[in-house]
Amino acid sequence: MSTQLPAAFLERLKRLVPEAALPRVMEAFARPRLTAFRINTLRASRQQVLEALSAEGLHPQPVPWYADAFWVKAEAREALLRSTPYQTQQLYVQDLASMLPPLVLAPTPDAHVLDLCAAPGSKTLQLACLMQGRGEIAAVEVVRSRFYRLKANVEAQGAPNVRLFLQDGRRVGRYRPEYFDYVLVDAPCSAEGRFHLSEPETFAYWSLRKIEEMARKQYRLLVSAVESLRPGGVLVYATCTLAPEENEAVLDRLLRTFNGALVLEPLTLPLEDQLPGLSAWQGRTFHPDLHHARRILPSTAMEGFFLCRLRKCASTRRARR
């Protein structure tokens, strides 16, 4: 298995990332990342968890933009996983970038929420915490093995407002048209933001063909998401890839499909290494409002990610025939 990032990926990266930021991104693919976690507020308070960790010799650092999130250095990861709060499901280890989509979705406690690609459950469980265990979260997963991992995590973390569905997310829109107040699509992707030289399996199967395959799947998931969202509702689309074909291009196609029914909302993220959505890629021009999207560059603090927040401003029941 190769221990070098694919040459074609590196060539594309140079066109995506500003020259000044490229050394930091390349460093992120090689150096250990910190280990982040958030408090499972369904089981314990922030103070309880921090006091328990301190008693075991762990002193996590706070995350400025999320009161329930903390981090430890990479070398403290194993000690964190052995700790009592981890073993008793009072905290959940989760990359910082992965915590952003639920925060951007920002559901109200009593809302109806759809997590369309839910396994293994990190964002589902974070949503449950943000909603204080109230409302309803429909967590959908199509891959059976991943579904049972999701089920185990939801049960272990004690999320009372989550309902689980072993189902193809691409069909949800027709079964629950315009039912949900909020929809999260953290889509399957080529996972470029997770590449790391210490784990060759993270990039072993990367290819342009895979990017194209993922983009087709992502578009169909997004169509289902839009159809399941009530007018006035909020949709967040997220991937852990940098590829424009899976991000701006998919969203551009979606906006054209549901012409006038969706509005991109500005995002303000408290991060340094982020870029606005692209206006064009490889000769293709995108919808001008896609500059509201955000591409988070990989760093030693977090994985690379892409985020976009949309609001549905009109019914789509007759938009597609």
N, C-alpha and C positions, 0 to 999 in steps of 0.2 A: 504493500500500500504506500502511495506517494506521501512524502512528508513536506512537499512543497505545494503551495496554492496553485491552482490551474492558471496557466499563462493567459488564457482568454479572459478569465475572471479579473486578473490583475490589469489587463489592458483596459477593460471596461471601467474598473475602479478608478483609474487615472482620469477618465473622462467624467466621472461622477463627483469626485472629491476635489475640492480646491487644493492647489499645490501646497499651500502652507499647512493644510491639515493632514495631508497624506502621510507624513512620518508618524503622527500620532495614531492614525488608523492602522498602519502596518505594525506598529508596536503592540496594538491591542490584539492582533492575531497571534502574537508570540508570547507576551507576558501573562502571568497568572492574573485572573480577574478576582476582585474582592467577592466575598460571599454575602449576599443581602438576604434579609428576611423581613417579614412583617408579623405583627402581633395578630393572633387569632382572637379577636375581641368577642367572639361568640363563646369562648371558653375562659378567658382571663383578661385582666386589665394590663395596660402597658406597665404600670408600676410593679405589679406582681411578677411579670416575666423578667423585667430588668433586675429586680432584686434577686430572683432565683438564679439568673445567669451570673450576677456578681458574686453570689455565694460559691459558685463553681469556678470562679477565677476568670470569667469572661466579661469584658467591658465593651459592648458594642458602641459604635458611633452613630449618632442620629442622622437621618436624611432630612435636609432642611425643608424640602417641599412636601413631605408626607410624615405626619406626626407618628404614625404607627409603623414606620419602616426604619430599619437599622442595618448596619453592616459590620462585618469583621474582616480582617485580612485573610488572604487565601490560606495561610498556614494555620489559621484558627478554625477552619471549616470542620475538620474531623471532631474537634472538641465541641463545637456547636451541635453537631449531629449526635453526639453522645449525651448531651445535656438533658436534664429532666424536663425543661419546657418543650424541647423538641420531641422527646419520647412520649410526652403526655398531650401532644397535639395543641400546645398553647402558642406555637409559632409555626410559620410556614416559610420554608426557604424558597426564594423567588428572585429572579433577576430584576434589577431596578427598572429596566426598560419594559419588562412584562407587567409591571405595576401601573404603567401609565394608561393603557386603554380603559380599565374600569374607572380611573379617576377622570378621564376625559369624557366618558359616557355620563358619569355623575347622576345615577338614577335616584329618584326620590324613594323613601322607604317603602311606600305602599304600592309601588308601580308593578306592572307586568313586564318582565324583562326576558328576552331571549338571548341565550348564548349559543350561537349556531354551530360552533366547532369547539366543543367544551373541554374535551380531554387534554391533559390529565386533571384539570380542574382548578388550576391556580387562580385564574381570573374569575371563574364561577364562585369560588370560595371568597375571593376578595369582594366581589359584588355582594355576597351574602353579608359580609361584615359591614360594608358601606350602608346596606339597607337595614342593618340592625336585626337581621333575622326575620324581617317582615316582608310583606308583598309576596310576589311569586317570581321565581326564576326557573324558566324551562331550559334545561341543559341538554343539548343534542349532540350525539356522537354516532357516527356510522360504523366505525371499525370496532368489531366486537371486543377484541382484546383491550383496546384503549377505553372502551365503554366501561368495562369492569374495573379498570384502574381508576377511572373517574368515580365510579360508584363507591369504591373502597375509600377514596380520599374524602368524598362528601360525607360519608358515614363517620369516618374517623374524626373529622374536624367539627362535626355536629352542626351542620347547616340545615335548619328546619324548613326553610322556605324554598328549597331546591327540589324540583321534580325532574327525573331523569328519563331520557328518551333515546332508545337505540334506533336511530332513524337517519336517513339520508337528508342532510340539511337542505339540499336542493329542492326538496318537495314540501318543506314546511309552509311556504307561502301560499300554496293552494289549499292546505288543510286549515290554516289559521290566517285567513286574509285580514289584514288591517286590524289585528288584535293587540299587538304589543306596543307599549309606550316607548321602550328602548330595545335596541338590538345591537349586539356585539358580534362582529365577524372577525375573529382572530384566525385568519385563513391558513390552511396548509400552504406551504411555500417552499422555495428552494433553500431557505434558511441561511442565506449568505451572512447575515448579521451574527450568526453563531459560530462561524468558522474559527478554528483554532489549531495552530500547528501541533499542539500537544495531543490533539484528538483528530487524527487523519480521517476517521470515519465521518466527521462533520462535513467534509468536502469531497469525499471519495466519489460520490455519485452526481456531482454537479455537472450540468451541461446546458447548453442553449436549448436543447430539445426539452429538457426537464422544465426549464423556465416557461417555454411555450405551453407545455402540458399543464403546469400549475395555473397559468393565466386563464386558460379555458375553464378550469374547475372553479377558480375564484370568481369569475364573472357570473357563473350560474348560481353560486352561493349568494352573491350580492343581489341578484335578481330576486331570489327567494326572500332574502332579508327585506328588501324594499316592499315586496308584496305583502309581507307579514306585518309591516309597521303601519300603525295608524297615522292619518294625517296630523301633523304637528309633532310627531314623534322624532326621536333622535337615533341615528345609526352611526356607529363608530366602526371603521374599517382599519384593521391593523395587520401587518405582516412582520416577520423577523428577517426580511430580505431587503436588499438595496436595489434590486432589479427594477428598472422603470416599467418593463413589460408587465410585471406583477403588481405594480402600484399605480402610477399615473395613467398608464395605458388602459388598465382595467377600469379605473374610475372614469376616464374620459368616455369610454364606450358606454358605461352605465348612465352617465349624464345625458348622453345622446339618445339612449333607449327611452329614458323617462324624461323627455324634454320638458323642462319647466317645473317638474314635480319635486325636484331635489335642489337644495341650496347648501353649498359648502360654507361652514362657519369658521371664522378665524380661530386659530389655536395659539395660545400663549403658554409655552412650556418653559419651566425654570431651569433650562439646561444650556450649556455652552456649545457643545458639539452637535448642532442641528442645522439643517438647511431647509429652505422652503421647497415646495414641490416644483418639479421641472416644468418649463413651458414647452419644451420640445425634446425629442430624443430620436436619433438616427433618421432625421428627415421628417418625422411625424410631429405635428403641432398639437398641443393639448388644450383643453378648455382653460381659459385664462384664470378661472377661480381656483384652479388646482394649486396656485401658489400658497393657498391657505393650508395645504397639507404640510406635514413635517417629516423629514428624513433624519433620523437620529444616527449619528455615526458611531461605529464601534469604538469603545474605549476600554481602559482597564477597570472602569467602574461599571460598565453595562454593555450589553450586546447591541448590535445595530438593529434599528427598528424603523417602521414607517407607520404614520398615523394620519387619519383624516376623520373629521366630524361632519356629518351631514344631517340636515333637517328636512323632513318630508313636509312639503307645504301644500300638497294637493293629493286627492285620491288617485290611485293607480289602477283601480279595478278595470278600467277600460283602456288603459294605456297600451296593453299588449294583447294582441288577438292571435 
